[in-house]
Amino acid sequence: MNNNSITNAGEQTGKSAASTYASSMKSPIGKMPPNGNPLVAHKFGADPYALVFNNRVYLYMTSDTLEQDANGLPQNNSFKSINRITIISSDDLLNWIDHGEIQVAGPQGAATWATQSWAPAAAHQIMDGEDRFFLYFSNNGSGIGVLSAPSPLGPWTDPIGKALITSETPGVEGVPWVFDPAVLVDDDHRAYIYFGGGIPEGQAERPDTARVMRLGDDMTSVVGRAKVIPAPYMFEDAGIHKYNNVYYFTYCSNFHEGIRPEGNPPAGEIAYMTSDQPMGPWTYRGSILKNPGHFFGVGGNNHHAIFQFAEHWYMAYHAQTLSQALDVPDGYRSTHLNRIHFGESDAHIYEMDADYQGVDQVKLFNPFQRVPAATIGWSAGVKTMGVNLCDTESSSESEVIVTDMESGSWIALSKVDFGHEGAGSFSATISSSGTEGCMALRLDHPDGPLIGQLLIQASDMNNTWLEYSAPVTGAQGVHDLYIVVGGRTNEKPVISMSQWRFDHK
């Protein structure tokens, strides 16, 4: 990285400098301030699975990517080309870091034997005194693979070089879809994997295609024979969590038409069963989340994960809200988050309402630290991508940056705590192509009070990263922060940013 410092870039912070630049302010799409759902709106992400580690929640998602025909027109999601898993994380549940994508399947993937990677599940174990993380994924509906890493973000490797579970695994014979894993690491450190789905002909009411198995102590093998979970109207999307010593198996019900006997889940809803043992027997309890079409006017499949974070319980789920806002064809999902609530003594889960509002931010955002630029509460007109920020092509050091920021693009962070004394300066690592531009720092709105700005040089060189800094005035207390790009009238600077931070006065 080129660390040349531009220390005088923001000396002009008044109206005269700001008026030099014109910006046609871009509007947010999908995630509208102050809402929390969908969690990110600069990309899709489906089939969420949550892993909580070191006071941060990591969400692993199927990397839905817009498919186009030969003429560049958007097409329905076929799911056939998805071979990556997207990771985002947060410690406050409103501002999310985009960590990019894991190349899971295909010739360039960690699991070269696999062709797709859908519906991941993640787990953590301590082995030989060290943290170890495991990522389970669906190779379409034909089997489940596993990757391993020393951190929640990787690097990921394939420890067994083949599928962990297939239709030939004992007890799995006859399951149409061997996919959608969920993993429970119990209090005694024993681990269990839940999976399965599909509807054998004539068995819509009792398909008996959900399964549970013990995982070996190595987390990369299975023990014994899979057991049937008798989930009524089972379709897909195994889920598992434990609360007050009760095991909850959750799943998505199928879309079979016809009258359903009382005491069964309606079509396309998240239902749950309970047990006092991780492998059953199970008791059906009811439905806890209606189909996304009930809340957002756009349906599709239903996929979820339930987890505890910061003393509360949450359900991550997907819906086609961003797809709807972009007016693209069917099948592109985005992850949402809402709280769930349990009954006091009867193992009951109250039915959850999905919405755009989302959940409360659980802590204030600290700007006095290195902040990856791909940390986003809300945004407009930005993309992210993984790049090598070092000077040598052989280096493996990479980072997810925010890119394609043109005049009017912006990133916003929710509830940023500047403290009583406030911030005195701002710095950012930036690359610019085209003409020179500016990066304005504003409070509470894209055109809110201006607290500082960086004047950014144009560069004809690709991947030239410069460290810019500027004084800041008027940033005290708690505010939403907007980082807004501007450019000279009728010119289009394209700016990328890798990181930023404020410093105290």
Secondary structure, DSSP 8 states (H G I E B T S, - for coil): ----EETTTT---SHHHHHH-B-------SS-TT---SS-SSS--EEEEEEEETTEEEEEEE----EE-TTS-EE----TT--EEEEEEESSSSSEEEEEEEE-BSTTSSBTT-S--EEEEEEEEEETTEEEEEEEEESTTBEEEEEEESSTT---B-SSSS-SEETTSTT-TT-S-B---EEEE-TTS-EEEEEE----TT-SS----EEEEEE-TTSSSEEEEEEEE--TTEEEEEEEEEETTEEEEEEEE----S---TTS--TT-EEEEEESSTT---EEEEEEE--HHHHHS------EEEEEETTEEEEEEEESHHHHHHT--S---EEEEEEE-B-SSS--B------SS-----S-B--SS-EETTEESEEES-EEEEEE-SS-TT---EEEEEEEE-TT-EEEEEEEE-TTT-EEEEEEEEEEESS-EEEEEEESSTTS-EEEEEEE---SSTT--EEEEEE--S--SEEEEEEEEEESTT---EEEEEEEEEEE-
